[in-house]
Amino acid sequence: MKTKRIALIRGDITTLDVDAIVNAANNSLLGGGGVDGAIHRAAGPGLLAECRQLNGCNTGEAKITRGYNLPARFVIHTVGPVWHGGNSGEEHLLRSCYNGSLNLAHDYQLKTIAFPNISTGVYGYPKQQAGRVAVEAVSEWLDVHPDFKQVNFVAFDEENFTIYEELLG
Ligand code: APR
């Protein structure tokens, strides 16, 4: 049952012992604030050193590195869309972040992953709409990947947590 394979966690994604945590990065992959800053701080300098080799990442795409000092074995860096009102392909790009990250995890035979609420901070994507896209994309992906074990949505703020509680029922 896909619903049994989706969990909601309130807290800090850098503390999670999963195969991969997803970073809401920017196109440079050279760090930033928000969850990007938290992940780099927790992982240590090795993460940035590896990111420098990746030559950035396009919006909607995902790249993978090791997790370094994080409990997670890998970090999957994805770049969400900046919200420009909803008529610039934002939904498609956000969906692509979730699918691309999951496909990359699957390619690496990973079984558990944790997502932050991509694009809902600095990038300004409305939380309710972003949550709906995230839950739809992950649910559909799990339907066709029965071997994947667990997707965790990690809400750092109360508003996102409440939205996901309602979306996940
Ligand atoms: N664990 C989990 N979630 C977190 C954490 C954390 N430690 N810190 C912040 N968040 C949440 C925020 O509350 C928000 O809901 O991550 C979500 C995404 O917010 P941002 O980190 O601002 O990411 P985003 O909106 O995708 O903007 C990306 O911000 O930090 C820069 O380099 C990054 O330029 C990029 C931009």
Backbone and ligand atoms as CSV (ligand in chain L), in Angstrom:
chain,resi,resn,atom,element,x,y,z
A,1,MET,N,N,0.861,-1.191,0.000
A,1,MET,CA,C,0.000,0.000,0.000
A,1,MET,C,C,0.892,1.235,0.000
A,2,LYS,N,N,0.653,2.083,-0.998
A,2,LYS,CA,C,1.534,3.256,-1.076
A,2,LYS,C,C,1.408,4.134,0.170
A,3,THR,N,N,0.158,4.221,0.697
A,3,THR,CA,C,0.004,5.152,1.834
A,3,THR,C,C,0.820,4.685,3.036
A,4,LYS,N,N,1.044,3.342,3.112
A,4,LYS,CA,C,1.860,2.877,4.242
A,4,LYS,C,C,3.323,3.200,4.014
A,5,ARG,N,N,3.656,3.600,2.771
A,5,ARG,CA,C,5.079,3.850,2.488
A,5,ARG,C,C,5.379,5.336,2.432
A,6,ILE,N,N,4.429,6.167,2.866
A,6,ILE,CA,C,4.675,7.602,2.969
A,6,ILE,C,C,4.520,7.997,4.422
A,7,ALA,N,N,5.532,8.666,4.961
A,7,ALA,CA,C,5.474,9.108,6.354
A,7,ALA,C,C,5.685,10.614,6.419
A,8,LEU,N,N,5.130,11.217,7.439
A,8,LEU,CA,C,5.291,12.649,7.679
A,8,LEU,C,C,6.054,12.849,8.979
A,9,ILE,N,N,7.115,13.631,8.929
A,9,ILE,CA,C,7.950,13.873,10.110
A,9,ILE,C,C,8.062,15.376,10.323
A,10,ARG,N,N,7.937,15.809,11.570
A,10,ARG,CA,C,8.144,17.227,11.896
A,10,ARG,C,C,9.559,17.359,12.443
A,11,GLY,N,N,10.421,18.138,11.798
A,11,GLY,CA,C,11.759,18.302,12.373
A,11,GLY,C,C,12.807,18.675,11.358
A,12,ASP,N,N,14.039,18.353,11.702
A,12,ASP,CA,C,15.230,18.740,10.957
A,12,ASP,C,C,15.709,17.563,10.111
A,13,ILE,N,N,15.683,17.732,8.810
A,13,ILE,CA,C,16.016,16.634,7.874
A,13,ILE,C,C,17.451,16.149,8.055
A,14,THR,N,N,18.337,16.998,8.596
A,14,THR,CA,C,19.750,16.590,8.704
A,14,THR,C,C,19.957,15.507,9.763
A,15,THR,N,N,18.933,15.280,10.589
A,15,THR,CA,C,19.088,14.280,11.659
A,15,THR,C,C,18.621,12.887,11.234
A,16,LEU,N,N,18.034,12.778,10.032
A,16,LEU,CA,C,17.375,11.522,9.662
A,16,LEU,C,C,18.343,10.474,9.117
A,17,ASP,N,N,18.217,9.250,9.664
A,17,ASP,CA,C,19.057,8.135,9.220
A,17,ASP,C,C,18.309,7.370,8.125
A,18,VAL,N,N,18.352,7.929,6.921
A,18,VAL,CA,C,17.726,7.303,5.738
A,18,VAL,C,C,18.804,7.136,4.665
A,19,ASP,N,N,18.481,6.406,3.597
A,19,ASP,CA,C,19.487,6.209,2.543
A,19,ASP,C,C,19.883,7.542,1.922
A,20,ALA,N,N,18.870,8.417,1.683
A,20,ALA,CA,C,19.187,9.716,1.088
A,20,ALA,C,C,18.258,10.796,1.634
A,21,ILE,N,N,18.812,11.963,1.912
A,21,ILE,CA,C,17.966,13.125,2.165
A,21,ILE,C,C,18.072,14.015,0.928
A,22,VAL,N,N,16.985,14.697,0.639
A,22,VAL,CA,C,16.948,15.577,-0.536
A,22,VAL,C,C,17.219,17.009,-0.095
A,23,ASN,N,N,18.078,17.675,-0.821
A,23,ASN,CA,C,18.412,19.063,-0.547
A,23,ASN,C,C,17.689,19.970,-1.521
A,24,ALA,N,N,17.046,21.008,-1.008
A,24,ALA,CA,C,16.424,22.038,-1.859
A,24,ALA,C,C,17.510,23.058,-2.177
A,25,ALA,N,N,18.241,22.776,-3.240
A,25,ALA,CA,C,19.445,23.548,-3.571
A,25,ALA,C,C,19.130,24.667,-4.555
A,26,ASN,N,N,20.185,25.347,-4.997
A,26,ASN,CA,C,20.046,26.320,-6.086
A,26,ASN,C,C,20.894,25.834,-7.255
A,27,ASN,N,N,20.807,26.531,-8.371
A,27,ASN,CA,C,21.429,26.043,-9.604
A,27,ASN,C,C,22.949,25.891,-9.503
A,28,SER,N,N,23.565,26.633,-8.578
A,28,SER,CA,C,25.028,26.537,-8.455
A,28,SER,C,C,25.458,25.272,-7.700
A,29,LEU,N,N,24.597,24.747,-6.862
A,29,LEU,CA,C,24.918,23.632,-5.948
A,29,LEU,C,C,26.038,24.007,-4.968
A,30,LEU,N,N,26.258,25.291,-4.762
A,30,LEU,CA,C,27.369,25.695,-3.878
A,30,LEU,C,C,26.892,26.154,-2.514
A,31,GLY,N,N,25.691,25.709,-2.118
A,31,GLY,CA,C,25.185,26.025,-0.796
A,31,GLY,C,C,24.349,27.288,-0.775
A,32,GLY,N,N,23.753,27.525,0.398
A,32,GLY,CA,C,22.876,28.695,0.528
A,32,GLY,C,C,22.322,28.750,1.930
A,33,GLY,N,N,21.090,29.244,2.061
A,33,GLY,CA,C,20.475,29.320,3.379
A,33,GLY,C,C,19.546,28.141,3.584
A,34,GLY,N,N,18.492,28.360,4.338
A,34,GLY,CA,C,17.438,27.349,4.518
A,34,GLY,C,C,17.948,25.936,4.731
A,35,VAL,N,N,17.237,24.986,4.103
A,35,VAL,CA,C,17.628,23.584,4.302
A,35,VAL,C,C,18.987,23.298,3.638
A,36,ASP,N,N,19.291,24.025,2.563
A,36,ASP,CA,C,20.586,23.885,1.883
A,36,ASP,C,C,21.717,24.213,2.858
A,37,GLY,N,N,21.560,25.326,3.552
A,37,GLY,CA,C,22.579,25.721,4.530
A,37,GLY,C,C,22.688,24.722,5.671
A,38,ALA,N,N,21.543,24.234,6.123
A,38,ALA,CA,C,21.547,23.275,7.245
A,38,ALA,C,C,22.245,21.979,6.853
A,39,ILE,N,N,21.972,21.519,5.629
A,39,ILE,CA,C,22.571,20.257,5.166
A,39,ILE,C,C,24.085,20.411,5.012
A,40,HIS,N,N,24.521,21.527,4.431
A,40,HIS,CA,C,25.965,21.718,4.272
A,40,HIS,C,C,26.654,21.851,5.624
A,41,ARG,N,N,26.025,22.540,6.565
A,41,ARG,CA,C,26.630,22.680,7.895
A,41,ARG,C,C,26.771,21.303,8.548
A,42,ALA,N,N,25.740,20.502,8.442
A,42,ALA,CA,C,25.758,19.193,9.122
A,42,ALA,C,C,26.670,18.193,8.418
A,43,ALA,N,N,26.742,18.283,7.089
A,43,ALA,CA,C,27.554,17.320,6.318
A,43,ALA,C,C,29.045,17.624,6.416
A,44,GLY,N,N,29.368,18.896,6.541
A,44,GLY,CA,C,30.769,19.304,6.596
A,44,GLY,C,C,31.328,19.658,5.224
A,45,PRO,N,N,32.578,20.074,5.178
A,45,PRO,CA,C,33.163,20.640,3.953
A,45,PRO,C,C,33.300,19.668,2.789
A,46,GLY,N,N,33.292,18.378,3.107
A,46,GLY,CA,C,33.408,17.394,2.029
A,46,GLY,C,C,32.260,17.484,1.052
A,47,LEU,N,N,31.091,17.857,1.562
A,47,LEU,CA,C,29.920,17.936,0.683
A,47,LEU,C,C,30.111,19.025,-0.367
A,48,LEU,N,N,30.550,20.206,0.076
A,48,LEU,CA,C,30.756,21.299,-0.885
A,48,LEU,C,C,31.853,20.932,-1.881
A,49,ALA,N,N,32.896,20.282,-1.391
A,49,ALA,CA,C,33.997,19.881,-2.281
A,49,ALA,C,C,33.474,18.976,-3.390
A,50,GLU,N,N,32.594,18.023,-3.041
A,50,GLU,CA,C,32.051,17.132,-4.076
A,50,GLU,C,C,31.096,17.897,-4.990
A,51,CYS,N,N,30.301,18.813,-4.393
A,51,CYS,CA,C,29.348,19.595,-5.201
A,51,CYS,C,C,30.057,20.430,-6.253
A,52,ARG,N,N,31.253,20.914,-5.899
A,52,ARG,CA,C,32.005,21.745,-6.858
A,52,ARG,C,C,32.313,20.978,-8.138
A,53,GLN,N,N,32.362,19.650,-8.024
A,53,GLN,CA,C,32.706,18.838,-9.209
A,53,GLN,C,C,31.496,18.629,-10.122
A,54,LEU,N,N,30.291,19.002,-9.629
A,54,LEU,CA,C,29.080,18.625,-10.363
A,54,LEU,C,C,28.652,19.633,-11.428
A,55,ASN,N,N,29.302,20.798,-11.445
A,55,ASN,CA,C,28.958,21.842,-12.435
A,55,ASN,C,C,27.492,22.267,-12.393
A,56,GLY,N,N,26.966,22.421,-11.211
A,56,GLY,CA,C,25.621,22.956,-11.060
A,56,GLY,C,C,24.532,21.941,-11.400
A,57,CYS,N,N,23.292,22.449,-11.367
A,57,CYS,CA,C,22.129,21.569,-11.590
A,57,CYS,C,C,20.995,22.431,-12.162
A,58,ASN,N,N,20.369,21.941,-13.204
A,58,ASN,CA,C,19.238,22.683,-13.778
A,58,ASN,C,C,18.004,22.578,-12.880
A,59,THR,N,N,17.175,23.584,-12.939
A,59,THR,CA,C,15.906,23.553,-12.198
A,59,THR,C,C,15.090,22.345,-12.636
A,60,GLY,N,N,14.557,21.615,-11.645
A,60,GLY,CA,C,13.754,20.438,-11.949
A,60,GLY,C,C,14.569,19.174,-12.071
A,61,GLU,N,N,15.893,19.296,-12.038
A,61,GLU,CA,C,16.764,18.106,-12.130
A,61,GLU,C,C,17.379,17.782,-10.779
A,62,ALA,N,N,18.046,16.632,-10.700
A,62,ALA,CA,C,18.611,16.151,-9.430
A,62,ALA,C,C,19.977,15.543,-9.653
A,63,LYS,N,N,20.881,15.755,-8.680
A,63,LYS,CA,C,22.209,15.139,-8.710
A,63,LYS,C,C,22.500,14.575,-7.325
A,64,ILE,N,N,23.347,13.547,-7.256
A,64,ILE,CA,C,23.581,12.836,-6.000
A,64,ILE,C,C,25.024,12.957,-5.546
A,65,THR,N,N,25.195,13.112,-4.223
A,65,THR,CA,C,26.535,13.078,-3.623
A,65,THR,C,C,26.494,12.164,-2.405
A,66,ARG,N,N,27.651,11.900,-1.830
A,66,ARG,CA,C,27.684,11.184,-0.564
A,66,ARG,C,C,27.175,12.099,0.547
A,67,GLY,N,N,26.927,11.526,1.716
A,67,GLY,CA,C,26.348,12.280,2.823
A,67,GLY,C,C,27.361,12.809,3.823
A,68,TYR,N,N,28.605,12.322,3.740
A,68,TYR,CA,C,29.677,12.816,4.631
A,68,TYR,C,C,29.275,12.694,6.105
A,69,ASN,N,N,29.272,13.750,6.853
A,69,ASN,CA,C,29.005,13.633,8.302
A,69,ASN,C,C,27.530,13.482,8.650
A,70,LEU,N,N,26.672,13.457,7.643
A,70,LEU,CA,C,25.240,13.258,7.911
A,70,LEU,C,C,24.964,11.797,8.249
A,71,PRO,N,N,23.914,11.529,9.005
A,71,PRO,CA,C,23.509,10.122,9.185
A,71,PRO,C,C,23.073,9.494,7.853
A,72,ALA,N,N,22.516,10.279,6.957
A,72,ALA,CA,C,22.086,9.761,5.639
A,72,ALA,C,C,23.311,9.418,4.793
A,73,ARG,N,N,23.204,8.310,4.032
A,73,ARG,CA,C,24.361,7.877,3.216
A,73,ARG,C,C,24.583,8.803,2.033
A,74,PHE,N,N,23.493,9.311,1.488
A,74,PHE,CA,C,23.602,10.159,0.293
A,74,PHE,C,C,22.786,11.440,0.463
A,75,VAL,N,N,23.152,12.456,-0.302
A,75,VAL,CA,C,22.335,13.658,-0.437
A,75,VAL,C,C,21.950,13.760,-1.914
A,76,ILE,N,N,20.660,13.895,-2.178
A,76,ILE,CA,C,20.203,14.143,-3.552
A,76,ILE,C,C,19.838,15.615,-3.637
A,77,HIS,N,N,20.578,16.322,-4.451
A,77,HIS,CA,C,20.392,17.777,-4.602
A,77,HIS,C,C,19.445,18.014,-5.763
A,78,THR,N,N,18.383,18.768,-5.495
A,78,THR,CA,C,17.460,19.101,-6.563
A,78,THR,C,C,17.184,20.595,-6.479
A,79,VAL,N,N,16.850,21.189,-7.605
A,79,VAL,CA,C,16.611,22.644,-7.647
A,79,VAL,C,C,15.158,22.893,-8.005
A,80,GLY,N,N,14.423,23.404,-7.030
A,80,GLY,CA,C,13.009,23.686,-7.263
A,80,GLY,C,C,12.806,24.974,-8.039
A,81,PRO,N,N,11.607,25.168,-8.560
A,81,PRO,CA,C,11.302,26.400,-9.290
A,81,PRO,C,C,11.092,27.562,-8.315
A,82,VAL,N,N,11.478,28.742,-8.743
A,82,VAL,CA,C,11.091,29.962,-8.027
A,82,VAL,C,C,9.649,30.263,-8.441
A,83,TRP,N,N,8.800,30.609,-7.477
A,83,TRP,CA,C,7.399,30.884,-7.784
A,83,TRP,C,C,7.273,32.237,-8.494
A,84,HIS,N,N,6.676,32.225,-9.697
A,84,HIS,CA,C,6.442,33.488,-10.430
A,84,HIS,C,C,4.958,33.640,-10.712
A,85,GLY,N,N,4.100,33.105,-9.831
A,85,GLY,CA,C,2.657,33.287,-10.042
A,85,GLY,C,C,1.957,32.051,-10.565
A,86,GLY,N,N,2.703,31.047,-11.002
A,86,GLY,CA,C,2.083,29.776,-11.388
A,86,GLY,C,C,1.893,29.569,-12.873
A,87,ASN,N,N,2.259,30.572,-13.685
A,87,ASN,CA,C,2.077,30.406,-15.140
A,87,ASN,C,C,3.405,30.270,-15.878
A,88,SER,N,N,4.445,29.883,-15.165
A,88,SER,CA,C,5.759,29.723,-15.804
A,88,SER,C,C,6.256,28.280,-15.709
A,89,GLY,N,N,5.302,27.358,-15.661
A,89,GLY,CA,C,5.699,25.941,-15.613
A,89,GLY,C,C,6.173,25.492,-14.257
A,90,GLU,N,N,5.855,26.240,-13.212
A,90,GLU,CA,C,6.334,25.905,-11.872
A,90,GLU,C,C,5.877,24.524,-11.421
A,91,GLU,N,N,4.613,24.206,-11.673
A,91,GLU,CA,C,4.115,22.904,-11.182
A,91,GLU,C,C,4.875,21.746,-11.833
A,92,HIS,N,N,5.070,21.869,-13.152
A,92,HIS,CA,C,5.787,20.798,-13.871
A,92,HIS,C,C,7.203,20.640,-13.325
A,93,LEU,N,N,7.874,21.774,-13.074
A,93,LEU,CA,C,9.254,21.732,-12.573
A,93,LEU,C,C,9.312,21.159,-11.158
A,94,LEU,N,N,8.333,21.524,-10.322
A,94,LEU,CA,C,8.334,20.992,-8.947
A,94,LEU,C,C,8.096,19.479,-8.958
A,95,ARG,N,N,7.149,19.045,-9.778
A,95,ARG,CA,C,6.871,17.602,-9.911
A,95,ARG,C,C,8.132,16.875,-10.376
A,96,SER,N,N,8.852,17.533,-11.270
A,96,SER,CA,C,10.067,16.944,-11.828
A,96,SER,C,C,11.154,16.791,-10.763
A,97,CYS,N,N,11.178,17.700,-9.793
A,97,CYS,CA,C,12.136,17.570,-8.685
A,97,CYS,C,C,11.873,16.292,-7.900
A,98,TYR,N,N,10.604,16.013,-7.604
A,98,TYR,CA,C,10.268,14.802,-6.840
A,98,TYR,C,C,10.531,13.546,-7.665
A,99,ASN,N,N,10.068,13.541,-8.915
A,99,ASN,CA,C,10.291,12.358,-9.761
A,99,ASN,C,C,11.767,12.127,-10.044
A,100,GLY,N,N,12.491,13.207,-10.332
A,100,GLY,CA,C,13.913,13.062,-10.639
A,100,GLY,C,C,14.702,12.556,-9.444
A,101,SER,N,N,14.360,13.053,-8.257
A,101,SER,CA,C,15.053,12.610,-7.042
A,101,SER,C,C,14.753,11.140,-6.759
A,102,LEU,N,N,13.493,10.753,-6.926
A,102,LEU,CA,C,13.118,9.352,-6.680
A,102,LEU,C,C,13.756,8.427,-7.708
A,103,ASN,N,N,13.759,8.844,-8.969
A,103,ASN,CA,C,14.382,8.009,-10.006
A,103,ASN,C,C,15.874,7.834,-9.753
A,104,LEU,N,N,16.523,8.904,-9.297
A,104,LEU,CA,C,17.960,8.820,-9.009
A,104,LEU,C,C,18.206,7.871,-7.830
A,105,ALA,N,N,17.369,7.996,-6.796
A,105,ALA,CA,C,17.486,7.080,-5.644
A,105,ALA,C,C,17.307,5.639,-6.114
A,106,HIS,N,N,16.341,5.434,-6.986
A,106,HIS,CA,C,16.055,4.072,-7.481
A,106,HIS,C,C,17.235,3.548,-8.298
A,107,ASP,N,N,17.824,4.409,-9.102
A,107,ASP,CA,C,19.001,4.014,-9.898
A,107,ASP,C,C,20.143,3.539,-8.999
A,108,TYR,N,N,20.221,4.146,-7.793
A,108,TYR,CA,C,21.286,3.775,-6.845
A,108,TYR,C,C,20.840,2.674,-5.886
A,109,GLN,N,N,19.741,2.016,-6.216
A,109,GLN,CA,C,19.189,0.933,-5.385
A,109,GLN,C,C,18.898,1.379,-3.952
A,110,LEU,N,N,18.594,2.654,-3.753
A,110,LEU,CA,C,18.251,3.136,-2.408
A,110,LEU,C,C,16.806,2.755,-2.106
A,111,LYS,N,N,16.469,2.653,-0.814
A,111,LYS,CA,C,15.125,2.194,-0.436
A,111,LYS,C,C,14.350,3.202,0.410
A,112,THR,N,N,15.077,4.148,1.031
A,112,THR,CA,C,14.387,5.137,1.869
A,112,THR,C,C,14.925,6.522,1.557
A,113,ILE,N,N,14.022,7.509,1.574
A,113,ILE,CA,C,14.389,8.872,1.197
A,113,ILE,C,C,13.594,9.842,2.052
A,114,ALA,N,N,14.142,11.043,2.239
A,114,ALA,CA,C,13.406,12.089,2.965
A,114,ALA,C,C,13.456,13.377,2.152
A,115,PHE,N,N,12.270,13.975,1.991
A,115,PHE,CA,C,12.155,15.237,1.249
A,115,PHE,C,C,11.839,16.387,2.194
A,116,PRO,N,N,12.488,17.566,1.986
A,116,PRO,CA,C,11.979,18.784,2.608
A,116,PRO,C,C,10.841,19.313,1.735
A,117,ASN,N,N,10.260,20.420,2.152
A,117,ASN,CA,C,9.155,21.002,1.365
A,117,ASN,C,C,9.762,21.923,0.295
A,118,ILE,N,N,10.173,21.323,-0.787
A,118,ILE,CA,C,10.949,22.008,-1.826
A,118,ILE,C,C,10.228,23.259,-2.331
A,119,SER,N,N,10.951,24.329,-2.497
A,119,SER,CA,C,10.514,25.607,-3.065
A,119,SER,C,C,9.590,26.441,-2.175
A,120,THR,N,N,9.212,25.921,-1.007
A,120,THR,CA,C,8.216,26.644,-0.186
A,120,THR,C,C,8.840,27.658,0.765
A,121,GLY,N,N,10.150,27.812,0.727
A,121,GLY,CA,C,10.795,28.822,1.569
A,121,GLY,C,C,11.181,30.019,0.736
A,122,VAL,N,N,12.473,30.184,0.552
A,122,VAL,CA,C,13.012,31.318,-0.230
A,122,VAL,C,C,12.363,31.413,-1.605
A,123,TYR,N,N,12.059,30.252,-2.205
A,123,TYR,CA,C,11.555,30.276,-3.593
A,123,TYR,C,C,10.077,30.592,-3.696
A,124,GLY,N,N,9.401,30.708,-2.529
A,124,GLY,CA,C,8.071,31.299,-2.494
A,124,GLY,C,C,6.914,30.527,-3.062
A,125,TYR,N,N,7.079,29.239,-3.306
A,125,TYR,CA,C,5.974,28.432,-3.838
A,125,TYR,C,C,4.904,28.296,-2.746
A,126,PRO,N,N,3.652,28.620,-3.050
A,126,PRO,CA,C,2.613,28.503,-2.020
A,126,PRO,C,C,2.582,27.094,-1.426
A,127,LYS,N,N,2.603,27.020,-0.110
A,127,LYS,CA,C,2.793,25.745,0.584
A,127,LYS,C,C,1.703,24.716,0.268
A,128,GLN,N,N,0.448,25.173,0.203
A,128,GLN,CA,C,-0.656,24.238,-0.038
A,128,GLN,C,C,-0.511,23.589,-1.420
A,129,GLN,N,N,-0.244,24.424,-2.413
A,129,GLN,CA,C,-0.120,23.918,-3.791
A,129,GLN,C,C,1.108,23.018,-3.918
A,130,ALA,N,N,2.202,23.435,-3.284
A,130,ALA,CA,C,3.433,22.638,-3.345
A,130,ALA,C,C,3.224,21.279,-2.683
A,131,GLY,N,N,2.509,21.287,-1.560
A,131,GLY,CA,C,2.238,20.035,-0.854
A,131,GLY,C,C,1.407,19.089,-1.695
A,132,ARG,N,N,0.406,19.624,-2.379
A,132,ARG,CA,C,-0.454,18.781,-3.236
A,132,ARG,C,C,0.370,18.158,-4.345
A,133,VAL,N,N,1.212,18.971,-4.987
A,133,VAL,CA,C,2.060,18.454,-6.074
A,133,VAL,C,C,2.989,17.363,-5.545
A,134,ALA,N,N,3.582,17.612,-4.395
A,134,ALA,CA,C,4.536,16.656,-3.813
A,134,ALA,C,C,3.866,15.322,-3.500
A,135,VAL,N,N,2.721,15.378,-2.834
A,135,VAL,CA,C,2.034,14.137,-2.437
A,135,VAL,C,C,1.530,13.383,-3.658
A,136,GLU,N,N,0.997,14.117,-4.650
A,136,GLU,CA,C,0.535,13.454,-5.887
A,136,GLU,C,C,1.699,12.773,-6.601
A,137,ALA,N,N,2.787,13.506,-6.770
A,137,ALA,CA,C,3.933,12.966,-7.527
A,137,ALA,C,C,4.501,11.733,-6.827
A,138,VAL,N,N,4.667,11.812,-5.511
A,138,VAL,CA,C,5.255,10.693,-4.767
A,138,VAL,C,C,4.318,9.489,-4.769
A,139,SER,N,N,3.027,9.754,-4.585
A,139,SER,CA,C,2.057,8.641,-4.574
A,139,SER,C,C,2.055,7.907,-5.912
A,140,GLU,N,N,2.024,8.670,-6.995
A,140,GLU,CA,C,2.021,8.055,-8.330
A,140,GLU,C,C,3.308,7.278,-8.582
A,141,TRP,N,N,4.424,7.828,-8.130
A,141,TRP,CA,C,5.721,7.151,-8.337
A,141,TRP,C,C,5.771,5.843,-7.552
A,142,LEU,N,N,5.304,5.871,-6.313
A,142,LEU,CA,C,5.328,4.650,-5.486
A,142,LEU,C,C,4.426,3.568,-6.082
A,143,ASP,N,N,3.326,4.006,-6.736
A,143,ASP,CA,C,2.416,3.019,-7.358
A,143,ASP,C,C,3.143,2.149,-8.370
A,144,VAL,N,N,4.133,2.730,-9.034
A,144,VAL,CA,C,4.835,1.966,-10.078
A,144,VAL,C,C,6.223,1.526,-9.622
A,145,HIS,N,N,6.521,1.681,-8.355
A,145,HIS,CA,C,7.804,1.212,-7.810
A,145,HIS,C,C,7.549,0.477,-6.482
A,146,PRO,N,N,6.936,-0.710,-6.576
A,146,PRO,CA,C,6.577,-1.456,-5.364
A,146,PRO,C,C,7.773,-1.857,-4.506
A,147,ASP,N,N,8.973,-1.838,-5.078
A,147,ASP,CA,C,10.153,-2.278,-4.308
A,147,ASP,C,C,10.705,-1.161,-3.427
A,148,PHE,N,N,10.285,0.079,-3.663
A,148,PHE,CA,C,10.813,1.177,-2.843
A,148,PHE,C,C,10.151,1.119,-1.477
A,149,LYS,N,N,10.939,1.388,-0.417
A,149,LYS,CA,C,10.440,1.086,0.926
A,149,LYS,C,C,9.686,2.239,1.574
A,150,GLN,N,N,10.272,3.439,1.567
A,150,GLN,CA,C,9.668,4.528,2.374
A,150,GLN,C,C,10.053,5.901,1.858
A,151,VAL,N,N,9.057,6.767,1.724
A,151,VAL,CA,C,9.290,8.184,1.435
A,151,VAL,C,C,8.829,8.980,2.645
A,152,ASN,N,N,9.751,9.795,3.191
A,152,ASN,CA,C,9.427,10.635,4.346
A,152,ASN,C,C,9.324,12.088,3.900
A,153,PHE,N,N,8.196,12.711,4.231
A,153,PHE,CA,C,8.102,14.160,4.049
A,153,PHE,C,C,8.495,14.797,5.373
A,154,VAL,N,N,9.459,15.698,5.341
A,154,VAL,CA,C,9.932,16.349,6.559
A,154,VAL,C,C,9.480,17.807,6.559
A,155,ALA,N,N,8.612,18.138,7.504
A,155,ALA,CA,C,8.132,19.519,7.630
A,155,ALA,C,C,8.889,20.186,8.773
A,156,PHE,N,N,9.568,21.261,8.442
A,156,PHE,CA,C,10.367,21.962,9.455
A,156,PHE,C,C,9.488,22.977,10.169
A,157,ASP,N,N,8.499,23.515,9.429
A,157,ASP,CA,C,7.625,24.522,10.021
A,157,ASP,C,C,6.212,23.978,10.226
A,158,GLU,N,N,5.500,24.578,11.148
A,158,GLU,CA,C,4.168,24.131,11.574
A,158,GLU,C,C,3.173,24.164,10.409
A,159,GLU,N,N,3.263,25.228,9.602
A,159,GLU,CA,C,2.286,25.399,8.510
A,159,GLU,C,C,2.373,24.228,7.534
A,160,ASN,N,N,3.598,23.897,7.134
A,160,ASN,CA,C,3.765,22.761,6.206
A,160,ASN,C,C,3.302,21.465,6.856
A,161,PHE,N,N,3.616,21.313,8.147
A,161,PHE,CA,C,3.240,20.065,8.826
A,161,PHE,C,C,1.728,19.878,8.776
A,162,THR,N,N,0.994,20.945,9.085
A,162,THR,CA,C,-0.475,20.868,9.072
A,162,THR,C,C,-1.016,20.567,7.680
A,163,ILE,N,N,-0.431,21.208,6.688
A,163,ILE,CA,C,-0.853,20.977,5.294
A,163,ILE,C,C,-0.661,19.510,4.913
A,164,TYR,N,N,0.502,18.939,5.271
A,164,TYR,CA,C,0.766,17.548,4.907
A,164,TYR,C,C,-0.099,16.590,5.716
A,165,GLU,N,N,-0.398,16.946,6.952
A,165,GLU,CA,C,-1.298,16.093,7.756
A,165,GLU,C,C,-2.641,15.949,7.046
A,166,GLU,N,N,-3.123,17.076,6.518
A,166,GLU,CA,C,-4.426,17.046,5.832
A,166,GLU,C,C,-4.327,16.292,4.506
A,167,LEU,N,N,-3.229,16.553,3.773
A,167,LEU,CA,C,-3.082,15.916,2.450
A,167,LEU,C,C,-2.935,14.398,2.572
A,168,LEU,N,N,-2.253,13.968,3.631
A,168,LEU,CA,C,-1.985,12.529,3.776
A,168,LEU,C,C,-3.098,11.813,4.533
A,169,GLY,N,N,-4.015,12.556,5.088
A,169,GLY,CA,C,-5.207,11.969,5.703
A,169,GLY,C,C,-4.920,11.266,7.020
L,1,APR,N1,N,15.112,20.465,7.735
L,1,APR,C1,C,13.987,20.341,6.988
L,1,APR,N2,N,13.413,21.368,6.344
L,1,APR,C2,C,13.991,22.583,6.488
L,1,APR,C3,C,15.165,22.797,7.258
L,1,APR,C4,C,15.724,21.667,7.898
L,1,APR,N3,N,16.835,21.759,8.648
L,1,APR,N4,N,15.491,24.125,7.192
L,1,APR,C5,C,14.553,24.701,6.431
L,1,APR,N5,N,13.645,23.800,6.013
L,1,APR,C6,C,12.432,23.984,5.199
L,1,APR,C7,C,11.821,25.358,5.190
L,1,APR,O1,O,11.026,25.549,6.345
L,1,APR,C8,C,10.977,25.262,3.924
L,1,APR,O2,O,9.711,24.709,4.237
L,1,APR,O3,O,12.779,23.734,3.854
L,1,APR,C9,C,11.736,24.261,3.039
L,1,APR,C10,C,12.373,24.847,1.793
L,1,APR,O4,O,12.822,26.165,2.086
L,1,APR,P1,P,14.252,26.679,1.583
L,1,APR,O5,O,15.314,25.975,2.322
L,1,APR,O6,O,14.201,28.173,1.619
L,1,APR,O7,O,14.344,26.178,0.061
L,1,APR,P2,P,13.633,26.741,-1.249
L,1,APR,O8,O,12.382,27.479,-0.961
L,1,APR,O9,O,13.562,25.550,-2.180
L,1,APR,O10,O,14.687,27.805,-1.798
L,1,APR,C11,C,15.922,27.329,-2.266
L,1,APR,O11,O,17.129,28.721,-0.767
L,1,APR,O12,O,18.659,28.093,0.786
L,1,APR,C12,C,18.513,28.566,-0.490
L,1,APR,O13,O,20.420,27.679,-1.650
L,1,APR,C13,C,19.014,27.598,-1.526
L,1,APR,O14,O,18.895,29.220,-3.254
L,1,APR,C14,C,18.265,28.084,-2.718
L,1,APR,C15,C,16.914,28.461,-2.148
